[in-house]
């Protein structure tokens, strides 16, 4: 059960940070600001299972953004994570997530980004984000390892 919670923690944290990645030294896309909900039917968790629910809220101004994740895993207690920082490529602390203590961000272009999560200096997940042209769908592909060292490859789909 702990391994599954850890898988969810890394995967879902990826959603949060990938959206954080829109550009280094630039403002967050206005399309990201607001509340996003996981569409479990369109998402794929390997290994699974998918969480029961997840909401990601983005707020902020200028170069700063605050991201809050509230998630109910398939098993176990509800989780609450937070992170905030600027789009400058530096590592920022992650609060409340058992599988990552920092995240760093890389811009690919205006609708694509990449983030790398670490725990104790070791990479636990690399996530790639795609924001749809209409700004209504956020897709995150998360690759990493589970707490017990098995490969993990998730695709999370969120909508406003």
N, C-alpha and C positions, 0 to 999 in steps of 0.2 A: 504494500500500500504506500509506503514512504517513497519508493521508486516512482510510482505513478504520480504522486503529488509533485515530486521533483521534476518529472517530465513536463507536467503542466506548468509549473512555475517558470521553467526556462522558456518553454514555447510561448507562453502568454506574455512573458516579459518581453519577448521578441516583438510582439505586436506593438507594445508601448514604445520601445526604443526605435524601431524601424520608422515609425511615423515621425519620430524626433529628428530624423536624418535629412530633411529636405535640402538644407544647404549649410555650408560652413560659413559663418559670418553673415548670414542673411536671415530675414524674417521667415517665420513658419508660414506655409501656404494657408491662406484663410480657409480653404476647404477642410483642413485637419481640425480646426478649432471646433469644439462641440463634443457631443457624446456619440460613441460608436458601440454597437452591440454585435457580439459574435453570432454568426449564422452557422450553427453547428451542423445543419444539414448540408451546407455547401463546403464545409471545412473537412480536412482529413488529418487525423492524428495517428502517426505510426512510430512507435506503438501507441495504442489508444488506452483508454477510451477518452472521448471528448469531455470537456467540463460541462456541468449542468447549465451554467450561465456565466457570462462575462460582459462587463461594461468598462469601456476605456473613455476617460474624459480628458480632453486637451484644453488648456487655457493658457493665457500669457499675452505678452506684447513685445514688440521689437524682436530682439535676439533671444529673449528668454521665453521658456515654455515650462509649464507644469503639467505632468501627466499622472493621472490617478487610475489605478486598475482595481476593480472589485470583481472577484471571481469566486464561483462556487465549483470546486472540482467534482468529478464523478464520485469520489469518496473523500471523506474528511471534512474538516471545518472550512468555512469561508475564509478567503484571503484578501488582504488590502495592501497594495504596493503603491509607492510614490517615488517620483524622481523629478528633478528640475535642473535646468542649466541653460547654457547658451550654445549656439551652433558654431563651435570653434574647434571641433576635433579632439578635445580633451576628454579624459575619462571623468565621469560623474558618478557619485554614489547612488546606489539603488537601496531604498528602504523597504523592508517588509518581505523581500523575496529570499527564500532559503537557498536558491541555487545561483544567485549572482549578487556581487557586491559592487560591481562597477559596469559601466557601459560606455563605449566610444562609438562615434558616428562618422560616416563617410557619405558624401553626396555623390550620386551617380548622375542624375539630372533632376529636373523639377518634379518629376513624378516617381522617381526611383531612388532608393537609398539602401545603405547597408549599415548594419551595426554589429558590433562584437561584444559579447557578454563574457565577463570573467568572474571567477570566484577564487579568491586567494591568489590572484595573478595567473590562473590557468583558464584558458578559453573553454567555455561551456556551451556556447552556441554562436552561430553566425546567421544573421537574418537578413533577408532581402525584401524590401517593401515596394509595392506598386500601388499608387493612388490612381483610380480611374479618371479618365478625362472629364467626366461629369462631376467628380468629387463626391460621389455617393457610395463608392465601394473601395475598401482598403484590403489588399491581399498581402499576406506575409508568408514567405517560405522560410522556415526555420530548420537549420541543420545543426546537429550537435550530438551530444551523447547523454544518455540517461545517467542517473546517479550510480547505477551499477555497471557503467561502461559500455552499454549497448548503443548502437547507432540510433539516432532519432531523426525523422524527416517529416515535418508537419507543414500543412498548408492551411492557414487560417484566413477566413473571409469574414470581414466586418462590414456593417452598413450603418448609415446614419438614420 
